[in-house]
Amino acid sequence: MPKNFVSNKDETVRMFKNDFLEALSRVHPSVPLIIYVPVVVYVLYLAAVEYSLSFLTILGLFVFGVFIWTITEYVLHRFIFHFKPKSQLGEKLHFIFHGVHHDYPSDSRRLVMPPSVSIPLAVLFFFLFKYLIGSIYVYPFFAGFLVGYLFYDITHYAIHHFNMHSKFWLEIKNHHMRHHYLDPNKGFGVSTPLWDIIIGTNFRLKKEEQKAN
C-alpha cells in the first residue's frame, strides 16, 4: 500500500507566506468550545425564556439539530473537503482546506476547524435554517446543530491525540484511521459512521479484523 501521508508527528508545513493568514490557519483545539458554547447557551436561553418554548419542543428540535449535523458533517467531508478540482488553483485550495490534514494527520493545530472558516459557515447555516424552520424554532435547532459540530471537532482532535480504551471510542477512532491510512475514499463520518453505513461508503473488514473488534 502506498504511503498516503507525509508525517505522523505533531508537525506541519507552512501554507501561506503571509504571517497573518498563516496564523489564521492554525487553531488550539479549545477555541471552538470558547466561541460556540456561549452561543449554544444564549440560543437556548432565547428559546426557553424569550420565546417560552416548552421543554419537549426544545428537546425535540435540539435532537433534530444534532441529527442534521451528522448529515452535514458527512456531506461536507465527502463532497467539499475531498473535492479535487483539476486546476492548479483548485488543487491549492483543496490542500489548504483538507489536503494538509491528510499529509500531516497528527498536526494538533490543524485538527479543528479554524474560526476563519467555522464562523462564516455558522452564520450561513443559521440564516438558512431560519428561513427553513422559522425565526423562533431555529434557536433550539441551531443549538443542537452547534453541539453536533462541537462534538465532531473535539472527537476529531481526540481521535488523533488521545488513547481510546472503550469499545465505542475505539470503533470511532478506528473508523477514522482507516479513512486516513486505508482508503480516503471511504469513511467520511468522523463523529459517527452512521451515514457511511447507510450510503455504502463504510469499510468492508476482513473476518479477522471483525473478530479482533
C-alpha positions, 0 to 999 in steps of 0.5 A: 500500500502506498504511503498516503501521508507525509508525517505522523508527528505533531508537525506541519508545513507552512501554507501561506507566506503571509504571517497573518493568514498563516496564523489564521490557519492554525487553531488550539483545539479549545477555541471552538468550545470558547466561541460556540458554547456561549452561543449554544447557551444564549440560543437556548436561553432565547428559546426557553425564556424569550420565546417560552418554548416548552421543554419537549419542543426544545428537546425535540428540535435540539435532537433534530439539530444534532441529527442534521449535523451528522448529515452535514458533517458527512456531506461536507467531508465527502463532497467539499473537503475531498473535492479535487478540482483539476486546476492548479488553483483548485488543487491549492485550495483543496490542500489548504482546506483538507489536503494538509490534514491528510499529509500531516494527520497528527498536526494538533493545530490543524485538527479543528476547524479554524474560526476563519472558516467555522464562523462564516459557515455558522452564520450561513447555516443559521440564516438558512435554517431560519428561513427553513424552520422559522425565526423562533424554532431555529434557536433550539435547532441551531443549538443542537446543530452547534453541539453536533459540530462541537462534538465532531471537532473535539472527537476529531482532535481526540481521535488523533491525540488521545488513547481510546480504551472503550469499545465505542471510542475505539470503533470511532477512532478506528473508523477514522484511521482507516479513512486516513491510512486505508482508503480516503475514499471511504469513511467520511463520518468522523463523529459517527459512521452512521451515514457511511453505513447507510450510503455504502461508503463504510469499510468492508473488514476482513473476518479477522479484523471483525473478530479482533473488534 
